[in-house]
Amino acid sequence: MKGRKPVRALRLGLLAAVLLVVPFADHNNAHVDFLANAGAFVLLALGLNIVVGFAGLLDLGYAAFFAIGSYSYAIFASQQFGLHVPFWIMLFVAAAIAALFGILLGAPTLRLRGDYLAIVTLGFGEIVPQTFLNLAQYTNGPNGIGSLDQPSLFGRPFGFSATPYYYVVLGLIALGIVAARNLQHSRLGRAWMAIREDELAARHMGINATTAKLSAFALGAAFSGVAGVAYAAKLDLVSPDQFGFNVSVLILSMLVLGGMGNVAGVIVGSLVLSFVNSFLLPQASNIAHTAGFTYLDFTNYRFMLYGVILVGMMLLRPAGLLPSAKRRAELEAALTDPALAAHEQTEYEGAHAR
């Protein structure tokens, strides 16, 4: 075990060095722009992993918190109301606002589990973008809010180059990884995982399930608020159509693909699906058009792709591409132990009966 730590530290150092020199080695601004956008989704996936992967609470409306973070920056850092709160302060403000809404969502849904919880979060995910759409006097409706304040560092604005945003998102991801790993191995993280496996047993062990669940919703939403600020500042525009149900499904697919509950797996799943979304599907469409199949546009089949990923991974590799060793052992035990499977079925039926 001691011998592995230096090797792991060396690998992390090499990876960090590679990531830091990417903009200098690759002078294609489109590639750096893609990495900056993908980084925002890595932050989103890290946040959803707290709710779904650690605490086992299925959230199908996670994009709502993304919208709240983005609109917080658009309202407080633009000409819309004449407020110009600095970008660096808005990272904390938006995280706090999103966390507050996470608590407001979590409080009335604490007694719900499984598909009932999923339906409520799905409704919340639809309500928030529609609210921003209908509050046209404050949000400009479908036109959204543009001309957002550009972040600046030491008095120098970022401008329209993707490079400074790439480094900001990279730094936020590093902080997010440290926070997620510390939470996972903390007392609260162990409480989340106990609730995920058996809430009734966790309560009998003295765990305050109400507080733990609220913490999961709040912390997961805070990650999303930070990602929303970074994403909005980079795009210089916020509109309701950026936060539809497809975004929530995309982030959930990233978790399932990479491995729920495993921070490294979540990052890999996020990057893979971001690459498929931004490069692979458009390139496949261009090739089809060049070959004469002008009616084929693979970008319109994103939802089908997400569905195939979710179904395929659940059937063939439920632990994900990079599963947590602990989580993989739990899944294998559930599949091979008839008594444990019967217990899980009893818990499922009891939750639905309540």
Secondary structure, 3 states (H helix, E strand, C coil): CCCHHHHHHHHHHHHHHHHHHHHHHCCCHHHHHHHHHHHHHHHHHHHHHHHHHHCCCCCCCCHHHHHHHHHHHHHHECCCCCCECCHHHHHHHHHHHHHHHHHHHHHHHCCCCHHHHHHHHHHHHHHHHHHHHHCHHHHCHHHCEECCCCCEECCEECCCCHHHHHHHHHHHHHHHHHHHHHHHCCHHHHHHHHHHHCHHHHHHCCCCHHHHHHHHHHHHHHHHHHHHHHHHHHHCEECHHHHCHHHHHHHHHHHHHHCCCCHHHHHHHHHHHHHHHHHHHHHHHHHHHHCCCCCCCHHHHHHHHHHHHHHHHHHHCCCCCCCCHHHHHHHHHHHHCHHHHHHHHHHHHHHHHC
